């Protein structure tokens, strides 16, 4: 699977093909590549995304916006070789007021293609890991190098989760592992590092020995955490139960769409209520956020799922939406509990998962007379994770990266 999603991209001819020809066709530029692909670019699009020093700073920031560029640009001359297209823009009414030149490399133009084939190839929903497949892992010592961190990020991006093995059982090590990827995030309610261990007066049901239903953490935030890390700081052999559970929401949502199209539409349309109301704690919390359980892009593809039964509140919707919502909810809940990945962490294991994509839970456990199950956790922002991955991927391969959906409602 790792090969199919990452090396497929590396070996794809579209990132190595050269320009075969280019020519103006009224308000478009037709470009053909050596691999047989061709695209018609709107001139207004190419002119808007000129990267010359007048249009784009060396930092990558834009010096002009779309409204500053000509309404109807025209080409005066084109210079083409296998690696570049240089356009000299004509001056005139609704065109450039003075001479301007734009240079586009073959790879830049290929990334800018917006024909259906190119758009399909540029972003993908990663396939779900089945309940019978093993979860990928890396060794703790490997994270001392960018190569090891990149491998870990690839596993998380592809499968939604991964395990770091043999993490020393030292309090706070979960934060050290997280910071090899990105800074810690969402620290207000539970601190930079939180302890998941049974307590007498818990501020969260996770701090008990009860079963935790599959859920997303902090769904009542506008932007819930991206990665969650849980380190088995102590996991005594006498502890019975307590297996960790995970569910891929992309696969669950598509299953609902296939089995019950109308229920799927309901959960993309009717907003659920997510809330945290707990005043009897060191940091009193009142948080509420409303959104549909399933988010779609403009093409109807799933870009995010928000599911957190422990932190839901009464609906704030029209009367005619109540019955359809509850009917759809019940069917989706059944699907969520299918194809569940389940395993037991060993002491020293640290599981990292994309909690914008993967629901997580836990089976109930019994510690016996003196057994202890003690996990430490923390969060990383999804954008910071993606930034780290994209930078490492580019440094390692020099290639643009196929975008994989992570559940943050993008693409």
N, C-alpha and C positions, 0 to 999 in steps of 0.2 A: 504493500500500500504506500509506504514512504516513497518508493521508487516511482510509482505511478503518478503521484501528485507533485513531486519535486524534480526528479530527474526527467520526467516527461517534459517539463518546462525547459530544463537545461538543454535537452537534445532537440527541441522543436525547431524545425527549419525556419519558422517565421522570425526567430530572433537572430538568425545568421544570414538570412537572405539579403541580397543586394538589390539596388534599384536597376531595373531593366530599361525603363523609359518613363518619361513624364511629359505631359502636354496640356495646355490650356484648352478648356471646352466651355466657352461662354463664362458663366460665373463659377466654374469649378476647375480643379486641377486633377487630371487623371494620372494616377501613378500605378505602374506595374512593377512587380518584384520578380526576382529570378526564380522563385518557387511557384510562380503561376498566379499568385494572389494579385488582385488589383482593387483599387479604391478610388472613388471620386470624392475629393475634398472640397467643401465649400470654401471659396476664397475668403469670405468674411471670417471663417473659422481660422484659417491659416494666418491671416493678417492680425487677428486678435491675439494669437499666441506666438507672435514673433518673439524671439529671445535675444535680439540684438541689445547692446548696452543702453540704447535709448529706451527700450521697452522693459528690460529686466535687469535688475541689479545683480552684481556678482554673488550676493547672498542668496539668490533665488527668488527674492521678493519682486513683485510686479511694480513697475514705475508708472504704468498706464493701466487703466481698466478698459473694459469692452466699449464703454461709451466714448472713450477718447479715440478709438480707432475708426477708420472710414466706414460709412454705411454701405458703400458699394465699391469695394476695392477692385482694381483691374491690374492685370499683369502686363508689363511692358516687355520684359525679356525673361527667359528661363535658362539657367545653366545647369546641366545635369551630368553627373558621373555616377559610378556604381555606389558611391557612399553618401552622396549629398545632392540636395536640390537647392539651388540658390534662385530666389525670386527677386527681380527688380520691379518694384511696383510703379504703375503709371500714375501720373498726376492728372487732376481734372475734377469736375463737379462730383461731389459725394465720394471722391477717391482721395488719395493722399494729396496734400497741398504742396509738398516738396518731396524730392526724391527719397526713397526709402528702400532698403534691401533686407531680406530675411534669408537666413540659412537654416535648413533643416537636414539633419543627418538621416540616414536610412533607418536606424533604430528608433529615432525620435518619431519619425513619420509612421513607423509601424505601430508604435504604442498609441498614436493618436487616431488610428483607424476606428471608424464607428459604423462600419458595415455589420450586418447581423453576425456573420461568421467570426469577426474579430471581437465583437462584444461578448459572444458566448465563450470565446477562448480566454478572455481577460479575467474572468471571475468565475468561481465555482463554489458549490456547496460541498464540503468534504463528506464522504460517505461515513455512515455510522459504524462504530466498532460494535461487533455483535457480542452478545453475552458469553459466547464460547471462546472468543479470542483473548489472547493474553494482552495485558496492558504493558506498553513499552516502558523501559526503564533506562536510567543512566546512573553511573556511580557518582557519589558526592565529590570525589577527588577530580572528576572530569570538569567540574564547574569552575576550576581555577583557570581555564582557558576559554577564549571566545569560541573555539571549535566545539567544546563541550556544551556551552550555553546555547549555541546555534542548534545543535542536535536536540537538546531538550525543547527548545522553542518549536522546532519542526514537529516533534511528537505531539506537543500540545495543540498546535495549529491543525494538524492532520486528524488526530483522534479525539481531541477535546480534553485529554488528560494524560498524565505520565507519572511515573514514580521515580524519585531519587532514592537510591539505596545507600545504606551505611552512613547515614547522617549522624554524627556524634550526638549522643543524648545529653546535650548541653542546653539549658534554657536560653531561648533567644536565637538559636541557630536557624529557626524557621525564617526569621527576618534576614539573616545573613544570606540564606539561599535566595530569598525573594529579591534582594538587592543586587544579586548578580544579573537579574533581568531588568529591574526598574525600581524606583522608590516605592515605599509603602503608601497605601491610600486608605481612605475611609476609616480614619482612626478615631473619630469623635465618640461613637457610642461604646466601642469595646476596646479602645486603646490601640497602640501600635502592634502589640501581640496579645492575643486572647487565649486563655486556658480553657480547653474543653475537657472538663473533669466534673464528676458528680459533686454537687454542692447541696448544703441544707437549705439555703435561701437563694435559688438561682434567679438571675435576671434574664435568662433565656432557657427554653426547654432543652437546648443542646447541653446545658450544664446539669443534666440528670442522667439516669441510666435508661430512660424510656426510648422507645422506637421513634425515630424521626422520619416523617414522610418525606418523599422526594420534593425538593423545593429549591428556589433561588434565594440567596441571602440578600437582604436589604432591597427587596423589590419596591419598597416604599420610597426609595430615592429616585430622583430624576435620572441619574446615571448610576446604576448599581455597580458594585465592584466587577472587575474583569476576571483576573485570576484569583483563585483562593488556594492557599497552601495550608496543609495540615500535616504536622510532624508528630509521629508516634514517639513522644519523648519517653514514655514508659507504657509498656503493654505487658502485664504480667501473664505468665502461662495459665494461671488459675482463672483468668477472666473468661467467662463463657459467653459467646455471642459477640455483638458489637461490630459485625461486619459492615464495611462501608459500601454504600450503594450509589450508583450513578445511572443517569438516563439521558440519551441524546435527544434534545428537544427538536432539532431539525427533522430527524426521522419520525418522531412522534407526531409532529404537525402534519407532515406529508401523509402519514398513515390516516390521520383524521380526514384530510382532504379526500383521499381515495375512498374511504369507507362511508363517510358522511359529509358530502359536499356542503349541504346547507348548514350543518353544525360548524363546519370550518369557517364558512362565511360569517356566521354569528360571532365567533370568537375573534375574528379580524375586525369586527365592526363595533361590538358593544363593549364599553370600557368596564373593566373590573376595578375594584377598590383595594388598594394595598395600604396597610396601615401598621403603625407601631405606636401603641399607647401604653406607657409604663412609667408612672411617676415615682414609684417606690424603688428608686435606684439612685446611685451616686450622681449620675447625669440624667435627670428626668427627660423622657423622650415622648414627643407628640409629633408624629410624621404621617402624612397621608399623600398618596399619589394615585391618580386614576389613568388607566390606559387599557386598551384591548390586550388580551392574552397573546395574540399572534400579530406580528407586524409584517407587512408586505412592502415590496418595492413597487415601482411603477409598472413592472411586468408581471406582478402577481407572485413573485418568488418570496419565500419566507426569509426574512432578514433578522428576526428576533422573536423570542418566546419568553413570556413572563408568567411564571407559575410558582406560587408560594402559598399553599393552603394555610400554613400556620399564621400567616400575616395578611389575611384578607379581612375586609370589612363589608358592611352592607352596600349594595349597589346604589348608585346615584344615576339612574337611567329612567327612560320613559316606561310607562306601564306595559306597553306592548312588547318590550324587549325582555321582560322578566322571565316569562316561561321559556322562550327560546334559549335564553342564556343558560338557565339551569339544566335544560335538556342537553345542550351542547357540552356544558361543563362535565356532566356525569359521564358522557361517552369519552371525552378526552382524558378524564381521570383514569378510566379503565386502560386506555392506550398507554398513558404515562407509566403504568405499572407492568407493562410488557417489555420484554427484551432488556431487562435491568442488568447492568453490570454489577457484580457483587464479589468482593474479596475482603480478606482480613489483612489489615496492616500488621507487620511485625515491628517490634521495637527497632527504631533506627530508620524505618521507612518514612518517606515524606511524599505525599501525593499532591500534585499540582493539577488543577483543573480549570478550564475556562468556564466560569460559572454563569457567563452570559449565554452559553450553549448547553452546558451539562447541568442538569439537576443533580442534587446530591442528597443523601440521607444516611441513615444508620439503623441497623437492627438493635433491638433492646439487648441489654447485657446484664449479666450477674457477675459481680466481682468476687463473690465468695467472702470469706472472713477477713482476708487481708490483701486481696488482689486490687490492683490499680490500673485503670485505663486513662491515661493522661495524654491528650494531644495539645499541641500549641498551634495556633493559626494566625494568619495575617492575609492582607489583600494587596493586589496590585491593579492599577488602573488599566483598562483594556487598551487605551490609546498608547500608553507608555510601553506596554508589552509589544504591540504591533510596531511601534517605532524601533524598538530594540531589535526585533526580528528582521524587519526590512533592512536596517542598516547592516546587520551581520550577514544577511543573505547577499546583499550587494557587494560587500567587501570580500566575501568568500568566492563569489562566482562572477562578479562584474556584470550580471544580467538583471534585467527587471524581473520582478517576482509576480507570478500569477496570484491574483488576489483570491484568498479563501475567506468565505464568510465566517464571522466569529460571533454573530448574534447581537451586534451593536447597532442594528437597524441601518447599516450602510451597505450600499450596492445591492 
